[in-house]
Amino acid sequence: MNPMPPYSRTQTLRQMSVAMVTFVLLALVLESGGLYDWAQRLELGPERTIALPICTALHNKLAPLGIERQRHRLLVGLAELGWNDDPELAAEATPAPETITVATSPTVATTSPSSTTAAEPASYQPPAVLPVAVALAAPPLITNLPKPADEPAAPHLKIALTGDSMMAVGLSAAIQRDSPRYKNLDFLNLFKSGTGLARPEVFNWQLQYPAMLKDDHPDFVIVAIGANDAQGFQIGSTIYPFGTEQWKEIYVARVDAFLRLLSAHGATVLWIGLPPMKDPGFASRVDLVNRLQYSIVSASPHAIWVSSAGVIGDDHGAYRDFGNVHNKPERLRAADGIHISDDGAELIAARLLPWLAAQSAKDAKPPQKEKSPTPASADAGDSNIQPKP
């Protein structure tokens, strides 16, 4: 019997190197569209200037192979089987009616770089001069939802959950986890992480939302969006740095266009304000985004601003990691200091669900329960925290 060959560390390292290089090359081939998507989403600056041409060239070279297209078809097939809950893939799995025209692919990762432009939505109009006093108005820490209408909206309500990862992480799960107690509420998942209103060339909500919605017409829309909007953007060859007056004017016009889109078929929009952020620099930028959104939402007869600062934040609306949920201290924020945790989202769900249920038939009100999640600010007289069933 031949003796076992001696252990060779050099050979082992060579094999590991070959395996790692093979893995990296395979990942580049399969995810070239994803890398291009990532580079497109980068904030304007040196990193994007370097990454975008490289990722674009890689994507263009590999696109003729059709690997990304086959991968996308596989994901759509999984969505048809119910094994993938991405709302865009689900929308593509069930084709939209012919009356809806989609100008770009529902999935950004598979969009050819040549077809992605910085063009504004068709509904975009050059904004008027933005009144600075309005733009700087701070949203209230707590907003009281209006009293239910004397005439219920409908015996059964359809509610769309839309927005970026602020909706996808924590909020949508908490709302739908508690929703079975409210038999008169149905929900549509129409959110997309990594998106926003500042960069329509990356993901254009004016085009994508109708494709995701199809022929559904929700009675209410709950939207949480804007955490990715605290950045500059480019239109054509002009760069608009974040926070400049021109940036504010364009961003306000985009918020207004999106709000009009959400309420186009008579839906009432519940716009959830962004919570306070942990990083001071980012918190300051998000504060401006919040103020600009509030200036539009608060002026609309079809929208209700729902502040999160006094629920998720402390008594002064500042960032906090922990708070009281079901009479127990729980973590309210995710580890990144940006998103809301599942427990923190419970506090917002407890405000919205009873109110929504009360908008429908009187006999569909949920049962009551003694315990309720109570944020610290509720001790100061927030009558809008409802008992949780």
N, C-alpha and C positions, 0 to 999 in steps of 0.2 A: 504493500500500500504506500502510495506517495505521501510524504510528509506534508502537513499543511504549510502553505507558503508563509514566510515570516510577516509580521505586521509591519506595514509601511505607512508611517504618518504622512509622508509626502503624497502618497497615492490617495490616501483618504481626503486630504485637503484639496487635491486636484478634482476628485469626484464631487466634493461639496461645492467647489467653485463652478464646475460645469453645471451642476444641478441648479445653483442659484442663478447663473446667467440664463439657463434655459427657462427657468420660472419667470424671470424678469422680461425676457423676450416674448414669452407667451402672454404675459399680462399686458404688455404693450400692444400686441396684436389684437387681443380680445377687448381691451378697454381704450382703444385710441379715441373713440367717440367720447368716452367719459373723461379722458384727459383734456380733450378739446373743450368740453363742457366746463371742466374745472378751471381751465385757463381763462375762458370767457367770463367766469363769475368773479375772478380776482378783481380787487379794487384797482382803479387806475393808478399806475405807479410803476416803478422800476421792475418789480417782480412780474407784473402782467406783461410789460414790454418785452421781457426776456422769454417768459414761458409761452405766450400766445403764438409767436411765429414758429417755435419749435413744435408745439403740439398741433398746430394747424398743418405744418408740413408733414408730420407723421400721419395725421388723419387722412390727408389727401393722398399720400402714397399707399396707405392700406385700404382705403375705401373701395378701389376696384376689385379687391379680393372678395368682397361681399360678406366677410365674416361678421362684421358688426350688424349687417342687415339680418343675417341668419340668427344671430343672438337675440336681436330685437323680436323677430318672429316667434322664437321660443318663449320669450317672456310674455308676449301677447297670448300665446297658446296656454300658458300657465294661468293667465288672467281669465281666459275663457273657462277654464276648469275650476276657477275659484281659489287657485293656489297662490295667487299674487294679488294683493289688495291695493296696489298702486292705482290711484283714481284715473290717471292718464291712460295707463295700459288698459284698465277696465273700459274706459271710454272708447279706446281704439278697438277693443275686442268686440264691442257692440257698435257698429257703425252709426254715426249720427244721421239724422234725417237729412234729405237732400236740401232742405231749406237752409241748413246751416253751412256756411262756407268757411273752411279753415284754410288760411293762407300759408301756414307753416306746419311742419310735422308736429304731432302732439308730444313727441319726445325730443327734447333738446339735444340729447346725446347723439342722435342719429341724423341731425340736421346738417346738411352740407355747409361748410363755412361760406361758400359762395352765395348761399341763399339767405344768410343771416345778415341783416343790415340794421342800422340804427334808426330806421324809419319809425316815426311815431304812429300810434294807432289811428285808424281812420277817423275816430271820433275826436281826436286831439285838435284843439284850437289854440292859437297863440294866446297866452294868458294876459289878462289885464294886470296893471301894476298892483302888486300885493300890498295892502295896508300893513305896515310894520306893527302897529299896535295890535291888530288882530292876530298876526303871526306869533306874537310873543305872549298871547294870553295862555296862562297855564290851565290845564284841565283840573277840575276839582278832584280831591282825593277820593271822595265817595259820590256816586251819582245815584239818585233814587229813581228807579224805574217808574214810569207812569202807571196810574191805576188801570186795571183791565177795562177794556171797552165794555159798555153796557150790552152791546150785541156781540156775541162771540164771533171770531173771524171765521171759524169752520169747526165742525164736530171733530175733525181729525186734521192735524197740522203737519205739513211737510217742511222740514228745516234743513237748510244747507249749511254745512260746516266748511268754511273756506279760509284760505290764507296760506302763510308759509309755515315754517317749523314751529312757530309759536302756537299754531293750532294743532299741528301734527304731533308735537311732543307734549304730553300731559293733558292738554285741554280736551281734545277730541275724545281721548280714552275715558276721561272722567265724566264727560257729558253723556257718553253712550253707555258707560257702565251703570250709571244711575237711571238712565232713561226707561228701562223696562218697568219701573214703578209708575211710569206715566204712560198709560196705554194709548193715549191720544196723540203721541208724538212720534213721528218717523224722521230719520236722519239720512242725509246724503253726504258722503265723504268727497269733498271737492278741493282738497288742500294739496300743496306741493312744497316740500322742503327745499330750501336753498333758493327761493324766489323772492320777488319783491316788486315794487312799483318804480324803483329808480332805474332799472336796467331792462327795458322792454326788448332790447336786442338779444338778451340772454333768455328771458321767458316773458312773453307778452300776455298778460292776463286778459287784455281786451280781446284777444283771439282765442286763448286757451279756455277761458271760463265757459263760453257758449258751447264749445266742443265737449267739455266735461259735463255740462248741464244737460245737453241733448234737448229732449222735449219736455223735461221736468220744469215745473214752475213752482218753486217753494213759496210758502207763505212768509217765512222768516229766513234771514241769512245771518249767521253768526260769523264774523270775520275777525281774525287776528293776524296782522301783517305789519311789516315795517322794520323788523330787527336787522334786515339786510340792506336797508335803504340809507343808512348813515355813511354814505360814500359819494364821491363825485361821479359824474357820468359824462359821456361824450355823445354829441349829436353831429353827424357828419365829421367835419374836421375841427369842430369847436369843443373844447373841454370846459365843463362847468364844475369848478371845485365845490366841494360840499360846504353848504352854509352861506354861499354868496347870494346876493339878492336875485340874480337870474336863476340860480339853482332853486331857490325857494319858489319862484314864480312857476317854473316848469313842474316842480314836484307837486305843488298844490293843484295844478291843472290835471296832473295824472291821478291824484287822489280823487278829485271831483269826477273825472271820467270813469274811474273804477266804481265809485259809489253809484253813479247813474246807471252803470251796467248792472250792478247787483240788484237795484230796485226797479229795473226796466219793466218787469211784468207785475208790478204792484207789491213786491215783497217789502217787508219792513226789515231794515238792516240794524243788527245789534253789533256795533263796532267796539271791540274790546281794546282799550288803550294798552300800550306796552308797559310792562312792569318796570320798576326801578332796577338798574343794572349794577353789578358788583364793582366793575372797574370804573373808577371815577371819570376817566377820559371818555370811555364809551357811553357812560351814563349821561354825560353832557350832550353828546351827539344825539342819543336816542331821545333826550328831552326835547330837542328841537323838532325831531320827527313827530313826536307826540303832539306838540303844540300846533304844528302845521296841519296834521290830520284832524285835530280837534276843531280848528278854525273852519274846516269844511263840513265835518260831520255834524257839529252842533248847530249849523245854519240850515241843515237839510230837514224838510218836513217828513222825509221818509226814513230817517235814521235816528238811532238812539246811541249816544256815547256811553259806554260802560267802563268806568275807571277801574283799573286794577291796582293802582298804587296804594290806596287806603285799605285794600283787602290783603294783598300779598306783601306790601311794605309795612313799615312800623307806623306809629301814630302820626309821624310827620311825612309819611310817604317815602321814606328812605329804604334802602335795601336791607333785608334781613334774611337770614338763612332758615330760622325756625319760627314757628308760630303754633297757635292752639287750634287743633283740628279734632273734633269729637271729644273735646275736653282733655286732649293729650298733646304734649309737645311733639310736633312732627316737622320734618324738613320740608320747607316750602319751595325751595329752588333746586334745580339740577346742579351738578358739580361744576358746570361751566360758568355759573353765575349769570347766565342769560335766560335759559328756559325755565319754565315752571314745572315743579315736580308733580307727580300724580296726586299727592296729598294737598299740595298748594292749589292744584286745579279743582279739587273738591270744593274749595271755598267759593270759587267763581261759579261752578256748576250749581251749587246750592242757592245762588242768587238768581240764576237764569231759569232753571227747570220749573220751579213752582210758578214763576211769572208766565212762562210760555204755556204751561198747562192751563192756567187761568184764562188764556186768550181763546180757548176752545169751549166746547159745550160745558155748561155748568155742572152736568152730572159726571164729568170726566175728571174732576179734581182729584189729586192724589190723596191718600191717607196721610195723617199727621203722625209725627213721632216726637218724643220729648227732647232727645238730644239733637243738637245742631252744631255744625262747624262754625265757630265764631272767631273771626280775626280780632286782633287787639283793638283795632279802631272801632269795632262795633260797640265797645263799651262807651264810646263818646256819643252814642245815640244814633247809630245806623239802623234805621227801621227797615232796611231793605234786605237784611239777612233773614232768609226764610227758614222755618223748621225743615229739616231734611227727613223725608219719609223713610 
